Amino acid sequence: MDKQEPKSAMASNDPDLSDPSGDPQPGDLIEIFRPAYQHWALYLGDGYIINLTPVDESQAAAMSSVKSVFSRKAVVRMQLLKEVVGSDSYRVNNKYDDNHTPLPICEIIERAQVLIDQEVSYDLLGSNCEHFVTLLRYGEGVSEQVSHCLLCFMCLQWKVTICRPRNTVKYVTTS
């Protein structure tokens, strides 16, 4: 399986991440670097992953579509890692292992296999692809990228409010 280093300098310089040069093992979290976001999958073994894809798109289109993050429903699919990654890069990233205990591998795989081809609800902030795979691995859905996104949004709101000239701001709302 041919694998590339992440294209994002910020991502590849993170000291808390698993060794990106290692081959994925069953139960590993796979972070796939899309042009505008990171997609997450769970490695099943023999080159296959399980991941969420939009309901209303073909498998090929779903793999690289930013539209997928705005869907309300998703389908759980088992696919070849190399086909899902395409020309993007990926790495093994079990980044929550220090704070969450992984379930036994046989349980992770069993939980994943039961969900293949099932339609599930999808919500960018509360039930996204990272939540999905961390729920399988740890029994708890976690998504750091949502936290970062919300923090950036709050900082942007704060900066816009603070940096405007005083005479142009009459009412400031934070909702």
PEBEL-V45824 format. One record per backbone hydrogen bond with DSSP energy under -0.5 kcal/mol. CO is the residue of the C=O (numbers start at 1). NH is the residue of the N-H. E is the energy in kcal/mol with one decimal. If there is no record, write none. Layout:
# PEBEL-V45824
((CO & NH & E) (CO & NH & E))
This chain:
# PEBEL-V45824
((4 & 90 & -0.8) (7 & 9 & -0.5) (8 & 12 & -2.2) (9 & 13 & -1.3) (11 & 14 & -1.1) (13 & 15 & -0.6) (14 & 17 & -1.1) (19 & 22 & -1.5) (25 & 28 & -2.4) (28 & 43 & -3.0) (29 & 31 & -0.5) (29 & 93 & -2.9) (30 & 32 & -0.6) (30 & 41 & -2.1) (31 & 91 & -1.7) (32 & 34 & -1.0) (32 & 39 & -2.8) (33 & 89 & -0.7) (37 & 34 & -2.1) (39 & 32 & -3.5) (41 & 30 & -3.0) (42 & 50 & -2.2) (43 & 27 & -3.4) (45 & 48 & -2.1) (47 & 81 & -3.2) (48 & 44 & -2.9) (48 & 45 & -1.4) (49 & 79 & -2.1) (50 & 42 & -2.3) (51 & 77 & -2.9) (53 & 75 & -3.3) (54 & 57 & -0.7) (58 & 62 & -2.5) (59 & 63 & -1.2) (61 & 64 & -0.9) (61 & 65 & -0.6) (65 & 68 & -1.0) (66 & 69 & -1.5) (67 & 70 & -1.8) (68 & 71 & -1.1) (72 & 122 & -2.7) (73 & 55 & -0.8) (74 & 120 & -3.1) (75 & 53 & -2.2) (75 & 77 & -0.6) (76 & 117 & -3.2) (77 & 51 & -2.2) (77 & 79 & -0.6) (79 & 49 & -3.1) (80 & 84 & -2.0) (81 & 85 & -2.8) (82 & 86 & -1.8) (85 & 88 & -2.3) (89 & 33 & -2.8) (91 & 31 & -2.7) (93 & 95 & -1.0) (94 & 97 & -1.9) (96 & 99 & -1.2) (96 & 100 & -2.4) (100 & 102 & -0.6) (104 & 107 & -0.7) (104 & 108 & -2.3) (105 & 109 & -2.6) (106 & 110 & -2.1) (107 & 111 & -2.7) (108 & 112 & -2.1) (109 & 113 & -2.7) (110 & 114 & -1.6) (111 & 115 & -0.6) (112 & 115 & -1.1) (112 & 116 & -0.6) (113 & 116 & -0.8) (115 & 118 & -2.4) (118 & 76 & -2.6) (120 & 74 & -2.8) (123 & 127 & -2.7) (127 & 123 & -1.5) (128 & 132 & -2.5) (129 & 133 & -2.0) (130 & 134 & -2.2) (131 & 135 & -2.1) (132 & 136 & -1.6) (133 & 137 & -2.2) (134 & 138 & -3.1) (134 & 139 & -0.6) (134 & 140 & -0.9) (135 & 139 & -1.4) (137 & 103 & -3.3) (140 & 142 & -0.5) (143 & 147 & -1.2) (144 & 148 & -2.5) (145 & 149 & -2.0) (146 & 150 & -2.7) (147 & 151 & -2.4) (148 & 152 & -2.5) (149 & 153 & -2.3) (150 & 154 & -2.5) (151 & 155 & -2.6) (152 & 156 & -2.6) (153 & 157 & -2.5) (154 & 158 & -2.5) (155 & 159 & -2.8) (156 & 160 & -2.4) (157 & 161 & -2.1) (158 & 162 & -2.7) (159 & 163 & -2.8) (160 & 164 & -0.8) (165 & 168 & -1.9) (165 & 169 & -0.6) (166 & 169 & -1.1) (168 & 170 & -0.6) (171 & 173 & -0.5))
